Amino acid sequence: MDRLLTQSEVADALKVSYATVGRWKKAGIIVPAIQIGKIARFDLDEVKDALEARHNQEDETGGADGD
């Protein structure tokens, strides 16, 4: 873990919207490395790993649920 990123920084790094990162977090697809109150910080490597695992799971089950 190099440094922890804000939701906005994760969105920029992954070239998705801020709202998309928020939806992923709310759905439990990604989990903040740390959260104090409403302040969340993410480890980009962990986020990428979680998204890759979800993608692989969808490949195995043959579909996506619209996220």
C-alpha positions, 0 to 999 in steps of 0.5 A, spaced: 500 500 500 503 506 497 498 511 499 490 511 500 486 515 495 480 519 496 473 517 492 475 522 487 482 520 486 480 512 485 475 515 480 480 519 476 485 513 476 480 508 474 477 513 469 470 512 471 465 517 475 465 519 482 458 516 482 460 510 480 465 509 485 460 511 490 455 505 487 461 500 488 462 502 495 455 502 497 454 495 494 460 492 497 463 491 491 469 495 494 471 496 501 475 502 503 482 501 507 479 506 512 473 510 514 472 515 519 465 517 519 464 519 512 471 520 510 473 514 506 480 512 503 481 507 498 488 502 497 488 502 489 491 496 488 485 493 493 480 496 489 483 493 482 483 486 485 476 487 488 474 489 481 478 483 477 475 478 482 468 481 481 469 480 473 472 473 474 466 471 478 461 474 472 465 470 467 464 464 471 457 465 472 455 467 465 453 474 466 453 481 470 447 484 474 448 491 471 453 494 476 
